C-alpha cells in the first residue's frame, strides 16, 4: 500500500465531508497512511485535532514561508516547536522553506523562519519538510550549511531544478513527487525524476487539496488520488506499481522514524 507523505486534511475544503470519509476512501484505494501537514504553528491545535480523527494519520508542526512574517507566527521560537513535537503523532517539522515565486513574506523573514525550524529539527532529530519555489540557490546554500550534515528531511512537492535535487540528495534528503509530475508541461521534473532521483530516496504525495493529478485535474485533490501520481512515477522509474509502493513506503519510515506502521485493517 502507498503512503501519502504530504496532505492538508485540516483544509476547509474537507470540512463538509469530514476526515473520516476522506481517509476511508484513501484506504479503499490502497493508501495505508497519511501525513497531514501544519502550515501555521498558531493553528497547530487544529492540525492535531485533525490527526486524532483517524488511526491512519500522523502530523507535523511548522510555519509555511507565506506566513513567516505574520506576528502570530514570529512569536514562536524553536523551543516552542520542540515542545509541540513531544506529542506521539508529531513525526516531522514543517512545512517551512523559501518561496520566491509569490514572495508573500520578505525573504529575510522566510530565511529566519526556516532557520528556526532547522534548529528545532537538529535538537529533536526529526525530519524537516521543505517547501522550495524559485529559491534553488539560497535553499541549497542553507541546507549545505545546516547542522554539518545532521539535518534530515524531504523536498516536498518537488518542482525545482536538477542542481537543487543533487544538492539535497548529497545531504541525504528525500524528494517527494506530487501530482505535478503528471502534468503535461512538467517534462523537466520528469527528467529530474528519471535521471537524478534514486528509488531509495523517493516519496509520493498529494499536497491535497491542491494539485490534483492527471486525469483528475480541476477536482479537489485528496489522498486517494496519490495512486495516479504513483502510477506515473512507476512508469518513469520503470518499476511495477506494487514495487514502487513498497519502496516509497519503506522510504517513508526510514525518514519519518517516529511514525508507527498501521496494520492493514
Secondary structure, 3 states (H helix, E strand, C coil): CEEEEEECCCCHHHCCCCHHHHHHHHHHHCEEEEEECCCCHHHHHHHHHHHCCCCCEEEEECCCHHHCCCHHHHCCCHHHHHHHCCCCCEEEEEEEEEECCCCCCCHHHHHHHHHHHHHHHHHHCCEEEEEEECCHHHHHHHHHCCHHHCCCEEECCCCCCHHHHHHHHHCCCEEEECHHHHCCCCHHHHHHHHHCCCHHHEEECCCECCCCCCCCCCCCCCHHHHHHHHHHHHHHHCCCHHHHHHHHHHHHHHHCCCCCCCCCC
